[in-house]
Amino acid sequence: MEKYRPEARAAAADAIKKVPYAASGLLELEIHTYLEHKLGIDPMSDMCFEIADEALAVAGILLGVGPDSL
């Protein structure tokens, strides 16, 4: 998990508190909301999408389905 950015790990942790199961669309929505509202990242920026992709992988690991499942 150390290879993932701290922002991605934080967004994933926040998302799985709200959606504690492997529902990729719902988790992605929560991740993007976190990145925009909590971290102030432009939701249309490349950086936002890069971090969100990492966060989705982290969420998959935390939920036990793997980094490439969501």
Number of C-alpha atoms within 10 A of each C-alpha: 11 6 7 13 14 14 16 24 23 16 28 28 18 17 24 21 11 11 16 14 17 17 13 15 11 14 27 21 13 21 27 24 18 21 23 15 11 10 11 11 17 14 15 10 9 10 12 18 17 11 23 27 19 21 29 27 23 25 34 23 17 19 14 12 14 14 18 12 14 18
